[in-house]
Amino acid sequence: MRAAGLKILDAVPDAAPEPDSMPDARLVERFREGDRDAFTALYRAHHGSVHRFALHMTGDPASAAEVTQDVFVWLIHHADEFDAARGSLPAFLVGVARQFLRRRRRDEQRWLPFDSATSRAEEAVDPGRAIDAGSLRRAIARLPERYREVVVLCDLEGKSYEEAAALLGCPVGTVRSRRHRACELLIRKFRSPS
């Protein structure tokens, strides 16, 4: 009797897999069809990496949380724009986050008054002194965006040059040169003037 029960369970056609175990492209497709659980699974799988990227780019937890929220609200309304044939969902979401970060930076620059005291506040660091994590984070946050993105992805997120290139949509050589330039800028920042 028990064996017959197992055979009946084995014969159940196409038991729907749990959303958390589906590939991203299938989850997006199911979400487009109205499956809210699919969106929840997408959010669970990718909100952490989007938030980390935004946090490293802004240096501000509140701004990173807002950008992360903006990315997923945007995805709700624009899920049709994701094309799995063109790249992975994580790369797509980082691209969306980059656009929100650029827009945010433009808006902030539009309203911030020029303050010459900022340049006086930046102190030269003694090369013999250890650099604390806070100073390094602030220095990275001040890098031009194209260099900061590469430092965040390669050095803070641990992505390879190839992975960073795919996420940023640029050649591997561009990632290498931007990272090299970013390192030069950071070294110059922490070197005391002669």
N, C-alpha and C positions, 0 to 999 in steps of 0.2 A: 504494500500500500504506500509506504513511504517513497519507494523508488518511482512509483507512478506520479506522485506529487511533484517530485523533482523534474520529471520529464515535462510535466505541464508548465512549470516555471521556465524551463529551458526553451519551451516552444513559444513563449510570449514574444511576438514580433516587435522589433525595434523599440526596446525600452529606451526612453530618452536619457541620454547621458547627463550627468550633473553639469550645470553651466561652468563651474570652476575647473572642469577637466577638458573643456573644449578649446580648440585653437582660437586665437583672437579673431581671425577672419570670420569664422562661424558665429562667434559671439556677436560681432558687429552686425552680421546678417540677421541673426535672431532678434537683436535689438531693433533693427530697422522694421522688422515684422511686428514689433510691439511687445516683445518679451522683456519686461522690466528686470527680471532676474539676470538676464544676459548683461544688461548695463551694470548691475550691481557687481557681477563677476569681473567685468572690465575695470570698473573702478577699484575693486579690491586688488586686482593684479597690478595696476599701473599707477595708482595715485602716489605711492611712495616714491617711485623714481621721478615722477614729474615734480613732486614737492621738493625732493633733494636737489634737483637741477635748479629749480626756481630759488631755493634757499641759498645755494652756492652763488647764483648769479646776483641776487639782491643783497645777501647778508642780513636780511630782515625776516624773521619768522612770520610776522603778520602779512607782509607783502607776498611772501612765498605761498602762504595759505590762500590769499586772495587770487593769485595767479593760478594756483592749482584748481581752485573752484571755478575760475573763469574758463579754464581749459575743458573741464568736464561738462560745464553748462553749454559751452560751445559745441562739444561733441554731441550732446543731446539733440541740438538743432541742425547739426551739419554732418551727421554720421555718413550720409551719402558721399561725402567728399573723400572718405578713406577708400583707397584702392589697394588691396593686398598685393596686386601684381607690381605695384610701384615701390613697395617697401613694407617694412614691418610697422605694426601699430605703435610700438614704443618710439620709433623714429618719427612717425607722424605726429604723435603727441608732443614730443620735444620740439618739433617744428612749430606746432601751434603755440606752445609755451613761449618760444622765442619771439613770435609775433606779439603776444601779449606783453612780454617784457620790453620789447622795443617801443610799443605804444605807450606803456607806462613811463618809460624813461623820457620819451618825447614830451609827454604831458608834464612830468615833474620839472624838466628843464625849462619849459615854457613859463612856469610860475615861480621858479627859484630866483631870487635876486642875486646879482653878481656880488660876491663878497671877497674883497681882496684879503681879508683876514685869514681865509682858508689857506692861502699859500704860506702865510707866516706861521700858521699852526702846525704845518708839517715839519717835523723835526728830523734832522739828520741823525741816523743811527750809527753808533760806534760799531765798526766791523768786528771788534773783539767781544761784543755783547751778544748773548743769545737772543734770537728773535722769538718773541712770544706769539702764540697762535692767534691772538686777537689782532696784533699788528699785521700779521701775514694775511689774515682774512680781510682786513680793511684795505691792504695794498692790492689784493686780488680784486676786490670790489671796485677799485678805482681804475683798473685796467680798461682800455677800450674794449668794447663788447666783443669784437671778433677774436681778441686774444683771451679775454676772460672765459668765453665759451670753451675754448680748447683746454685751458687750464682746469676748468671745472670738470670737463668730461674725462680728460686723460689722467690728470693728477689727483683729483678729488674723488671722481667716480670710478677710476681704475679701468676706463675703457681703452682698448687698443687704438692705434692710429686709424686702422681700418674701420673699426666700429664708430669712432668719432666722425670720420669722414662720411660714413653712411647717415649718421644722425644729422649732420650739418649740411649734407648735400653738396659736398665739395671734394676735390681730389685729396688723396692721402698726402701728397707733397705739400698742399696748402696747409693741412693740419700740422705737419712737421714744422714748416716755416713759421706759422703763427705761434706754435708752442715755443720755438726757439726765441722768437722776438719777445714773447711774454716773459720768458726767463730773463732775458737781457734787461727788460724794463723793471722787473722785480729786483734784480741785483743792483741796478742803478739806484732804485728807491732806497735800498737799505745800506748803500755805501755812503759814508760820510764825505762831504766835499773836501777836496784837498786845498 
